[in-house]
């Protein structure tokens, strides 16, 4: 315990020194946030893999145990037969030639019984060997799980400190934030649907209005740059659009980012856009089953248009991605960004709960674990997000 305490204190000092060095450097702070968020997501994926392998190994162990239990009578019969043979061996014909008939009968009996006994013995030996191997594998996976848990704890500690540093550097006066949160809460009760919520947020909340104006200016600047490039005969290339951590606006228009966006969470996709919702309609977004406390990252560059609870969505986060596109994330437990803030693709913005607070998406699926709902909208209508995801990540999640 003393050793762990010393190690924790040493990590805290290193982290404080690092934060002091990057607190005023927005680019370095953003880069550290995105890098740490990526490491947390990778650790969560590894832990999910370990848990899956543990479930399979434990299930196999239980199956072998049940198999052995069901064959206890067969094992007893085999052992009893071997014991009887040891006590009353067949007569030696050379030593007792007058007992030939008994020797023949014994040989016939052994010839009929031994193959079955040998097969049962081999099956039992194989099951016992598999059981020993499985127990070793389970022990190894549990050790791996302990190591991954320790790594995840350290990365989350670092991430929490970085998020606090970011919010401390970017936040406005606390009174203004409190007023904006109060207005967001009022709008969430009054708005009839997501389209109205987005529109009223950007009209009635000052920070959201400024963010919408910045998105509009960024769209105009991007269009002007594209027109100038076309006039010069250049070719617009959207390569490495998310590599500059100092950017204050998207480097590529959202409509041109198809096949480039990272998934917002590490988890299993349970519902896809267009699938039946079980109530006669179709799904307007995606639903991901996540680990408790899983990290949620922004899937794209954008300005926070709304943040707060909304009806049966749970905690809702809406990003204005520019060009009339919006990204809706719902079902989180805590959100670490404020309305009006510009966030980068891959930047941590929220964490999931433990699954106890049921959202509409979780109830519809009947899931016990936390559910993240993701929806893309264009000019107020839901659209299929599938073309925007980076293909290797999407295939990994579906697999």
C-alpha positions as CSV (number, residue, x, y, z in Angstrom):
1,X,0.0,0.0,0.0
2,X,2.8,2.4,0.9
3,X,4.5,1.6,-2.5
4,X,1.2,2.3,-4.3
5,X,0.8,5.6,-2.5
6,X,4.3,6.7,-3.4
7,X,3.7,5.8,-7.0
8,X,0.4,7.6,-7.0
9,X,2.0,10.7,-5.5
10,X,4.8,10.6,-8.1
11,X,2.2,10.4,-10.9
12,X,0.3,13.3,-9.5
13,X,3.5,15.5,-9.3
14,X,4.4,14.6,-12.9
15,X,0.9,15.4,-14.1
16,X,0.8,18.7,-12.3
17,X,4.1,19.7,-13.8
18,X,2.9,18.7,-17.3
19,X,-0.4,20.6,-16.8
20,X,1.5,23.7,-15.7
21,X,3.6,23.5,-18.9
22,X,0.6,23.2,-21.3
23,X,-2.2,25.1,-19.5
24,X,-1.8,28.2,-21.6
25,X,-0.9,26.4,-24.8
26,X,-4.2,25.5,-26.4
27,X,-2.7,23.3,-29.2
28,X,-0.6,21.2,-26.8
29,X,-3.6,20.9,-24.4
30,X,-5.9,19.7,-27.2
31,X,-3.2,17.3,-28.5
32,X,-2.8,15.8,-25.0
33,X,-6.5,15.5,-24.6
34,X,-7.0,13.7,-27.9
35,X,-4.0,11.4,-27.3
36,X,-5.1,10.5,-23.8
37,X,-8.7,10.0,-25.0
38,X,-7.5,7.6,-27.7
39,X,-5.4,5.6,-25.2
40,X,-8.5,5.4,-22.9
41,X,-10.6,4.1,-25.8
42,X,-8.0,1.6,-26.8
43,X,-7.7,0.3,-23.2
44,X,-11.5,0.0,-23.0
45,X,-11.5,-2.0,-26.3
46,X,-8.7,-4.3,-24.9
47,X,-10.7,-4.8,-21.7
48,X,-13.8,-5.6,-23.6
49,X,-11.8,-8.3,-25.6
50,X,-10.4,-9.7,-22.3
51,X,-13.9,-9.8,-20.8
52,X,-15.3,-11.6,-23.9
53,X,-12.5,-14.2,-23.8
54,X,-13.1,-14.7,-20.1
55,X,-16.8,-15.3,-20.7
56,X,-16.0,-17.9,-23.4
57,X,-13.4,-19.6,-21.2
58,X,-15.6,-19.6,-18.2
59,X,-18.5,-21.0,-20.2
60,X,-16.3,-23.8,-21.6
61,X,-15.1,-24.6,-18.1
62,X,-18.7,-24.9,-16.9
63,X,-19.6,-27.1,-19.9
64,X,-16.7,-29.5,-19.1
65,X,-17.7,-29.5,-15.4
66,X,-21.3,-30.4,-16.3
67,X,-20.0,-33.1,-18.7
68,X,-17.8,-34.6,-16.0
69,X,-20.7,-34.4,-13.4
70,X,-23.1,-36.1,-15.8
71,X,-20.6,-39.0,-16.3
72,X,-19.9,-39.6,-12.6
73,X,-21.7,-43.0,-12.9
74,X,-19.7,-44.0,-15.9
75,X,-16.5,-43.0,-14.2
76,X,-17.5,-45.1,-11.2
77,X,-18.3,-48.1,-13.4
78,X,-14.9,-47.9,-15.1
79,X,-13.1,-47.7,-11.8
80,X,-15.1,-50.5,-10.3
81,X,-14.4,-52.7,-13.4
82,X,-10.7,-52.0,-13.2
83,X,-10.8,-52.8,-9.5
84,X,-12.6,-56.1,-10.0
85,X,-10.1,-57.1,-12.8
86,X,-7.3,-56.3,-10.4
87,X,-8.7,-58.6,-7.7
88,X,-9.8,-61.4,-10.0
89,X,-7.5,-61.5,-13.0
90,X,-8.3,-64.0,-15.8
91,X,-6.7,-67.4,-15.4
92,X,-3.5,-68.2,-17.2
93,X,-4.2,-71.0,-19.6
94,X,-0.7,-72.5,-19.4
95,X,-0.8,-72.6,-15.6
96,X,-4.4,-73.9,-15.4
97,X,-5.3,-75.6,-18.7
98,X,-8.4,-77.2,-17.2
99,X,-10.0,-73.8,-17.0
100,X,-9.9,-73.0,-20.7
101,X,-13.7,-72.2,-20.8
102,X,-13.4,-69.6,-18.1
103,X,-10.4,-68.0,-19.8
104,X,-12.3,-67.8,-23.1
105,X,-15.3,-66.2,-21.5
106,X,-13.1,-63.7,-19.7
107,X,-11.4,-62.8,-22.9
108,X,-14.7,-62.3,-24.7
109,X,-16.0,-60.1,-21.9
110,X,-12.8,-58.0,-21.9
111,X,-12.9,-57.8,-25.7
112,X,-16.5,-56.4,-25.5
113,X,-15.9,-54.0,-22.6
114,X,-12.4,-52.7,-23.0
115,X,-13.0,-50.6,-26.2
116,X,-15.8,-48.7,-24.5
117,X,-13.8,-48.3,-21.4
118,X,-10.8,-47.1,-23.4
119,X,-13.0,-44.6,-25.2
120,X,-14.5,-43.3,-22.0
121,X,-11.1,-43.1,-20.3
122,X,-9.7,-41.1,-23.2
123,X,-12.6,-38.8,-23.3
124,X,-12.3,-38.2,-19.5
125,X,-8.6,-37.6,-19.8
126,X,-9.1,-35.1,-22.6
127,X,-11.8,-33.2,-20.7
128,X,-9.6,-33.1,-17.6
129,X,-6.6,-31.8,-19.7
130,X,-8.9,-29.2,-21.3
131,X,-10.1,-28.2,-17.8
132,X,-6.6,-27.6,-16.6
133,X,-5.7,-25.6,-19.7
134,X,-8.8,-23.5,-19.4
135,X,-8.1,-22.7,-15.7
136,X,-4.6,-21.5,-16.7
137,X,-6.0,-19.4,-19.5
138,X,-8.6,-17.9,-17.2
139,X,-5.9,-17.1,-14.6
140,X,-3.9,-15.4,-17.3
141,X,-6.9,-13.4,-18.6
142,X,-7.7,-12.2,-15.1
143,X,-4.1,-11.0,-14.6
144,X,-4.4,-9.2,-17.9
145,X,-7.7,-7.6,-16.8
146,X,-6.0,-6.4,-13.6
147,X,-3.2,-4.8,-15.5
148,X,-5.7,-3.2,-18.0
149,X,-7.8,-1.9,-15.1
150,X,-4.8,-0.3,-13.5
151,X,-3.8,1.3,-16.8
152,X,-7.3,2.6,-17.4
153,X,-7.5,4.1,-13.9
154,X,-4.2,6.0,-14.5
155,X,-5.3,7.2,-18.0
156,X,-8.7,8.4,-16.6
157,X,-6.9,10.2,-13.8
158,X,-4.8,12.0,-16.4
159,X,-7.8,12.7,-18.6
160,X,-9.7,14.2,-15.7
161,X,-6.9,16.6,-14.9
162,X,-6.6,17.6,-18.6
163,X,-10.3,18.2,-18.9
164,X,-10.2,20.4,-15.8
165,X,-7.3,22.4,-17.3
166,X,-9.1,22.8,-20.6
167,X,-12.3,24.0,-19.0
168,X,-10.5,26.3,-16.6
169,X,-8.7,27.9,-19.6
170,X,-11.8,28.2,-21.8
171,X,-14.7,28.9,-19.4
172,X,-16.3,32.3,-19.2
173,X,-17.5,33.9,-15.9
174,X,-19.3,31.4,-13.7
175,X,-22.4,33.6,-13.6
176,X,-22.7,33.5,-17.4
177,X,-22.3,29.8,-17.5
178,X,-24.9,29.3,-14.8
179,X,-27.4,31.5,-16.7
180,X,-26.7,29.5,-19.9
181,X,-27.3,26.2,-18.2
182,X,-30.5,27.5,-16.7
183,X,-31.7,28.7,-20.2
184,X,-30.7,25.3,-21.7
185,X,-32.8,23.6,-19.0
186,X,-35.8,25.7,-19.8
187,X,-35.5,25.1,-23.6
188,X,-35.2,21.4,-23.1
189,X,-38.6,21.4,-21.3
190,X,-40.3,23.6,-23.9
191,X,-38.9,22.3,-27.2
192,X,-41.2,19.8,-28.9
193,X,-38.5,18.0,-30.9
194,X,-34.7,18.1,-31.7
195,X,-35.2,20.5,-34.7
196,X,-36.9,23.1,-32.5
197,X,-34.4,22.6,-29.7
198,X,-31.5,23.3,-32.0
199,X,-33.2,26.3,-33.6
200,X,-34.2,27.9,-30.3
201,X,-30.9,27.2,-28.6
202,X,-29.0,29.1,-31.3
203,X,-31.4,32.0,-31.1
204,X,-32.0,32.2,-27.4
205,X,-28.7,31.2,-25.8
206,X,-25.9,33.7,-26.4
207,X,-23.0,31.2,-26.5
208,X,-24.9,28.9,-28.9
209,X,-25.7,31.9,-31.1
210,X,-22.0,32.9,-31.2
211,X,-21.1,29.3,-32.1
212,X,-23.6,29.2,-34.9
213,X,-22.2,32.5,-36.3
214,X,-18.7,31.1,-36.1
215,X,-19.9,28.0,-38.0
216,X,-21.5,30.2,-40.7
217,X,-18.3,32.2,-41.1
218,X,-16.2,29.1,-41.3
219,X,-18.5,27.7,-44.0
220,X,-18.1,31.0,-46.0
221,X,-14.4,30.9,-45.6
222,X,-14.2,27.3,-46.7
223,X,-16.4,28.0,-49.7
224,X,-14.3,31.0,-50.7
225,X,-11.1,28.9,-50.4
226,X,-12.7,26.2,-52.5
227,X,-13.8,28.7,-55.2
228,X,-10.3,30.2,-55.3
229,X,-8.7,26.8,-55.6
230,X,-11.1,25.8,-58.4
231,X,-10.4,29.1,-60.2
232,X,-6.7,28.3,-60.1
233,X,-7.3,24.8,-61.4
234,X,-6.3,23.3,-58.1
235,X,-7.7,20.2,-56.6
236,X,-9.1,20.3,-53.1
237,X,-7.7,17.5,-51.0
238,X,-9.2,16.6,-47.6
239,X,-6.1,14.7,-46.4
240,X,-5.2,14.8,-42.7
241,X,-8.1,17.1,-41.8
242,X,-7.8,16.4,-38.1
243,X,-4.1,16.7,-37.6
244,X,-3.8,20.3,-36.5
245,X,-4.6,20.6,-32.8
246,X,-4.5,24.4,-32.9
247,X,-7.4,24.7,-35.4
248,X,-10.3,27.0,-34.4
249,X,-12.6,25.8,-37.3
250,X,-13.0,22.6,-39.3
251,X,-10.2,22.1,-41.9
252,X,-12.6,20.2,-44.1
253,X,-16.4,20.7,-44.7
254,X,-18.5,18.1,-43.0
255,X,-20.0,17.0,-46.3
256,X,-16.5,16.2,-47.6
257,X,-15.5,14.2,-44.5
258,X,-17.2,11.0,-45.6
259,X,-15.1,7.9,-44.6
260,X,-12.9,10.0,-42.3
261,X,-14.8,10.3,-38.9
262,X,-13.8,8.3,-35.9
263,X,-16.5,6.5,-33.9
264,X,-17.4,8.4,-30.7
265,X,-17.2,5.5,-28.3
266,X,-15.7,2.0,-27.9
267,X,-18.6,-0.4,-27.9
268,X,-20.9,-2.8,-29.8
269,X,-23.3,-1.4,-32.3
270,X,-26.8,-2.7,-31.5
271,X,-29.0,-0.6,-33.7
272,X,-28.4,0.9,-37.1
273,X,-30.0,3.7,-39.0
274,X,-33.1,2.6,-40.9
275,X,-33.7,-0.6,-38.8
276,X,-37.1,-1.2,-37.3
277,X,-37.6,0.5,-33.9
278,X,-40.2,-2.0,-32.8
279,X,-43.0,0.5,-32.8
280,X,-43.8,0.6,-36.5
281,X,-41.2,3.2,-37.4
282,X,-37.5,3.1,-38.2
283,X,-34.3,4.1,-36.3
284,X,-33.1,7.6,-37.0
285,X,-29.6,7.0,-35.5
286,X,-27.2,4.4,-34.1
287,X,-27.1,2.8,-30.7
288,X,-23.9,1.6,-29.1
289,X,-23.6,-0.6,-26.0
290,X,-20.7,0.6,-24.0
291,X,-18.8,-0.3,-20.8
292,X,-19.8,1.5,-17.6
293,X,-18.0,4.9,-17.5
294,X,-16.8,4.6,-21.1
295,X,-15.3,7.7,-22.7
296,X,-17.3,9.5,-25.4
297,X,-15.3,11.6,-27.9
298,X,-16.5,14.1,-30.4
299,X,-16.7,12.3,-33.8
300,X,-16.1,15.6,-35.7
301,X,-15.0,19.1,-35.4
302,X,-17.9,21.4,-34.3
303,X,-19.3,23.9,-32.0
304,X,-21.4,22.9,-29.0
305,X,-25.0,24.0,-29.7
306,X,-26.7,22.4,-26.7
307,X,-25.7,20.5,-23.6
308,X,-28.2,19.2,-21.0
309,X,-30.9,16.7,-20.2
310,X,-33.7,16.3,-22.8
311,X,-36.8,14.2,-22.3
312,X,-36.1,10.5,-22.7
313,X,-32.7,11.0,-24.4
314,X,-30.8,11.4,-21.1
315,X,-28.0,13.9,-21.2
316,X,-27.9,15.3,-24.7
317,X,-25.0,17.0,-26.6
318,X,-25.5,18.6,-30.0
319,X,-22.6,19.7,-32.1
320,X,-22.9,22.2,-35.0
321,X,-20.6,20.7,-37.6
322,X,-21.2,23.5,-40.1
323,X,-23.0,23.4,-43.5
324,X,-26.4,22.7,-41.9
325,X,-25.1,19.4,-40.3
326,X,-25.5,18.6,-36.7
327,X,-24.3,15.6,-34.6
328,X,-26.5,14.5,-31.7
329,X,-25.0,12.4,-28.9
330,X,-27.3,11.2,-26.1
331,X,-27.4,8.9,-23.1
332,X,-24.2,10.1,-21.4
333,X,-23.9,10.6,-17.6
334,X,-21.6,13.6,-17.5
335,X,-20.6,16.1,-20.2
336,X,-17.3,18.0,-19.9
337,X,-17.8,20.8,-22.5
338,X,-19.9,23.9,-22.5
339,X,-22.3,25.5,-25.0
340,X,-20.5,27.6,-27.5
341,X,-17.2,25.7,-27.2
342,X,-15.4,24.5,-30.3
343,X,-14.3,20.9,-30.0
344,X,-12.0,18.8,-32.1
345,X,-12.7,15.3,-33.6
346,X,-11.5,12.8,-31.1
347,X,-11.6,15.2,-28.2
348,X,-13.2,13.7,-25.0
349,X,-16.5,15.4,-24.4
350,X,-18.4,13.1,-22.0
351,X,-18.5,9.8,-20.1
352,X,-21.2,7.2,-19.9
353,X,-22.9,6.1,-16.7
354,X,-23.3,2.6,-15.2
355,X,-26.5,1.8,-17.1
356,X,-28.9,2.4,-14.1
357,X,-30.4,5.5,-15.7
358,X,-32.5,4.2,-18.5
359,X,-32.9,6.3,-21.7
360,X,-35.5,5.6,-24.4
361,X,-32.8,3.9,-26.5
362,X,-31.8,1.6,-23.7
363,X,-35.4,0.7,-22.9
364,X,-36.2,0.0,-26.6
365,X,-33.3,-2.4,-26.8
366,X,-33.8,-3.9,-23.3
367,X,-30.1,-3.4,-22.5
368,X,-28.6,-3.6,-19.0
369,X,-25.4,-1.7,-20.0
370,X,-25.1,2.0,-20.9
371,X,-26.4,2.9,-24.4
372,X,-25.0,5.8,-26.5
373,X,-27.3,7.1,-29.1
374,X,-25.8,8.9,-32.1
375,X,-27.7,10.8,-34.8
376,X,-26.6,12.9,-37.8
377,X,-29.0,15.7,-38.9
378,X,-28.9,17.8,-42.1
379,X,-31.2,20.9,-42.2
380,X,-33.3,19.5,-39.4
381,X,-33.8,16.0,-40.7
382,X,-32.0,12.8,-39.6
383,X,-29.7,11.3,-42.2
384,X,-27.8,8.0,-42.5
385,X,-24.4,8.4,-40.7
386,X,-22.8,5.3,-42.2
387,X,-21.0,7.0,-45.1
388,X,-19.1,9.3,-42.7
389,X,-17.4,6.7,-40.5
390,X,-13.9,5.5,-41.1
391,X,-14.3,2.0,-42.5
392,X,-11.7,0.0,-40.5
393,X,-13.3,1.3,-37.2
394,X,-16.8,0.6,-38.3
395,X,-15.9,-3.0,-39.4
396,X,-14.1,-3.6,-36.1
397,X,-17.2,-2.5,-34.2
398,X,-19.6,-4.7,-36.3
399,X,-17.2,-7.6,-36.0
